[in-house]
């Protein structure tokens, strides 16, 4: 009988079974007939109770008289039932240890590959990236900085998962700072996450444009995305390169707006920055898709903003919109006027 069957039997124990067990404990030994007579239950119920208690080792048959049973201490019964299961677990643990030992023989070859790549490691897919990020988070001692583009389409489930993970990080005393696009302020799940994580000690700011996705642990290990659309990542450990990425983050952080409640004057400010940035990017010749990507919003939302701006400027073309914006002084905005990407 397996452990699952035993658990089922244990769940099906009835009050009458306890009466059978108590009677045998009190009288030392007995049989189904004696139990029935002593407890007043039917012969069938007493026999069924004895059978269930035998399977659970609370009763055991006498070697001299098979129909006679005696009671066993619950601790002894549990130990007898657990012994084969514990032995099987021990064998599996030993097999896992041998498996791990064999697989680790390949570690030197993998480490040589990583060293040969100049402190760069390419993680080929999202599953590997998540495992690497989890390990880096668990080893992190002092600080995590992150740039997370997008923000207008985050879902509640993802943000709830992030909050559980970040709470564990913050409770270890690790400083956590994250940059988002301004558009995150208009996303309900992002607002709820930032409010909860800020109460735990996380720090969050937003900007109208971000330099890209980045996560750095303890200013020692940086993760950036690969450019082939595979959701892979490049892990960078070279100190000068990691420091350079941290400086880019710090410069953007200094110019960013603290992400608090998205209401009132602050929301008006970020809305105006988004509007002004779209005007500048239109004048620089960026396509709708590039503008949406740069501002972390959906293509549909970007096109709605562009249409509103064109109407506000009374422009029939992008060129005319640029001319009208220049006439109104809307292009005298601090920031780059050339696109960062070719598209």
N, C-alpha and C positions, 0 to 999 in steps of 0.2 A: 504494500500500500504506500503510495507516494505522499509527500507532504501536503499537496493540495487536497487529497482525499481526507487526510487527518484533520485539516482545518475545517473542512465541511462537517465532519463528524463533531468537532468541537462546537461549531455554531449550532448544531442540531440537538445539543444536550438539553434535556428537559428537566423540570422540577422533579419529576418522578425518578429520573436517573440519579439525582442527588439523594433522593430518599433511599434508593437501592445502595448507593455507595455508603451512605451513613449507616445503614443497617449492617452491612458487611464489616465496616470499621468497628462498630460496636460489638459485634458477635465474633469477630476474628475470622471466621470462614462461613461459607454457606453455599447454597445452590439456588437456582431460580425458584424451585418449589418452596424452599424455606423462606426466601425473600418475600414471595407472594403471601405466604401465610403470616409472616411477621409484620408486613406493612399493610396488608389488606388490599393490595392491588391484584389485578387479574394475573393469571399465570403467563399470558401472552405479553402483557406490559412488563412484567418482571424479567422475562427472558430477553425481550428487546433491549431493556435497560442494561442487563448484564452484558449483552453482545456489544453495545456501543461502548461501554466502559472497558471491555476487553480490548477493543480496537485502539482506545486511547491510553492503554497501559495502566489505567487507574485500578483495574482489577486484573489479576493474573490467575491462570489455572494452576491448581495443585498438581505436582508431578505424580502423586500417589493416586489421586482421584480426579480425573479430568473434568468431571461435572461440578467439582467443588472449586470455588474461587476464594481468593483472599485479597485484601486491599493493599495498595501500594501508595506511598506518599506522593503527592502531586509533583514535587520537585524531582523525584526519582523517575516518574513517568515522563516528565518533560525532557529530562536528560537522555533517556532511552530513545525517545522519538527524534531528538535533535542530533544525536551522535552521527548517523549516516549522512545527514544533510551537512553538518559541519565538516565531516571528512571529505565530502564532495567539493565544498567550497575551498578547502585547503588545497586539494589537488588542482582546482582551477586557478587558484592564486599562484601556485608553483608553475603551472603551464604559462600563465601570463608573464611571470618573471623571466622564464626562459625565452619567451617570444620577444620581450623587450630587450633582453640581453643580445639576442641574435640580430635584431633590427638595428641596434645601436652600433653594430660593427660597421654599418654603412656611414656613420656620422663623419669620420675623417674625410671621406670623398666629398660629401656635401659641404663640409666646412672649407675644403680646398677650393671648391667652386666659388663659394661666397667670397673668400679672400682674394681669389684671382680677379674678381669683378670690381676690385677697388672699393671695398666697403659698400657696395651696392648689392642688393638682393631683390630679384624680381619674383613676386608672388603671383602665380598664374591665374587664380580664380578667386571668387568671392569667399568660398568656404575657407580656403587657406588664409585669406586676408583676415577674416573674422577670428580665426584661431590665433593668428599672430597678434592682432590687436588685444585680444583677451589676455594673452600672456604678458604683453607689454604693460597693460593696465594693472595686472596683479603685481608686477615687479616694480611699478613706478613708486618712487619714494617722496618726491617733492612737488612736481608740477606737471600739468598737462595743458598745452595750448592747442587750440584747434580753430581752423577756418572751415566753415561748413556752408558753401554756397547753396542757393536755392532758399526754400523756406515757405513758399506759397502753397505747397501741395503736401505738406507732411500730414500723416494720419495719426490718430490717437494711439493706436496699438504700438506704433514705433516709438512715440514719445514716452509712453508709459514704460516700455522696455528700457529706454535710455535713462529714465529717472531712477529705476531700480539699480542699474549699473553705476550711475554717477553718485548715487547716495552712498554706496559702498566705498567708492573712491574718496569722497569728501570726508567720510567718517574716519578714514585713516590719516587725515590731516594733509592730504594732497591738495594743492591749489589748482583749481580748474577754471580756465578762461576760454571762452568761445566767441568767435565772430560769426555773425549771420548777415545776410542781406537785409535791407530795410523791409523787404516784402514779408519777412517772417513775422513782423508786427501785426500783419493783417490775417494771420493764420491762427485759428482758435487753439488747436493742439500745441502749437509752438508757444503761444501766450501762457497756456496752463503749465506747460513744462518749465518754462523760464521762471514763472512765479514760484513754483514748488522748489526747483533746484536752487534759486537765489536764496530762498529761506534756509537752505542747508549750507550755504556758503559759496555756491557757484557764482561766477561773474560772467555777464553776457553783455555784448555790445553789438550794434548794427551799423552798417555803412551802405551807401547806395551802390558801390562796386567793390567786389572782392577779387583778390589775385588768384584764387583757385582753392582747391581742397587741400588741406594740410592738417596733420596731427603730429605733435612732437611730444615725446615723453622724456622728462628730466633733462631736456636740452642735449640729449645724447642720441636718441633714435627718432628719425622722422619718417612718416609715411606720406607719399604723394601718389596720385593715381597714374596708372599707365594710360597711354593715349590711343590704345587700340579698341576701346569700347568693351573690353572683356570684364570690367569690374575688378581687374587685378590691381596690384599696387607695387611701388618700388620702395624698398626699405633702405634708408640712408643712414649710415653710421659715421661717415667721415666728418670729423669735428668742424672743419672750416665750412663745409657745405651746410651742416646742421645749424651752425651759428648764423650763417647768411640767411637761412630761411626764418630763423627766430627774429632777426632784425627786421625783415619784411613784415612779419606779424606785428612786432612792437610798433613800427611806424604807423601801420593801419589801425592798431588798437588805440593809439594816442589820438587819432582823428575821429574815431568812432563815437557813436552816441550810446550811452548806457541804455540797455533794454529793460525799461521798467514798464509800468502800466501804459498801454498804447492809447492814451486819451489826451485830450486837450492840446496845449501848445506843442508838446513834443510830437504828437502824431501829425500835426500840421507841418512841423518842420521837416520830418522825414518825407512826407508826401510832396512837399515843395522840392526837396532834393531829388527825389525820383523824377519829378516832372522836368526839372532843369537838366538832369543828366540825360534824359531821353532827347531833349532838344539838342544838346551838344553832340550826342552820338548820331542823331539824324544828320546834323550838319557835317559830321566827319564821314558820312557815307556808309554807315553800317546798315546791313540788312536787318529785317525784322527779327530773324532767328538769332542773329548775333546780339542784338539789343536785349532780347529776352534772356539769353544765356548770361550776358554780363550783369543783368540786374536780378537774376534769380527768380524770374517769373515765367509763367506759361506764355506760349506764343500768342494764345488768344488774348490774354490780359495785356501783353505788350502792344498788340495791334489796336486794342481798344484805347489805350493811352495815346498811341500815335495818332489815331483818328481824332481824338479830342484835341490834341495839340494842333493838328493841321487845321481843324475848324476854328480854334481859338486864334490862330495866326492869320486866318483867312487865306491859307496857302493851297494851291492846287497841285503842287509837286514838292518833292523833298528839297530841290534846289531853291524853290521860292520860299519854303519854310525856313531854310538857312538864312536867306537874305532878310526875311522879315524878323527873324530872331536876332540877327546882328544889328538891325536897325533899332530894335528895342533894347539892346544891350544885354540880351540873354546869353550871349556867348562869352561874356567876360567873366565866366565862372572859373574859379581856380580848379585846375585838373587837366589831364591830358586831353588833347583834341584829336589825336590819331588813334585808330583802333589798335588794340593789342593783338588781335588775331586777324587772319587774312579774310575770314568770312564775316 
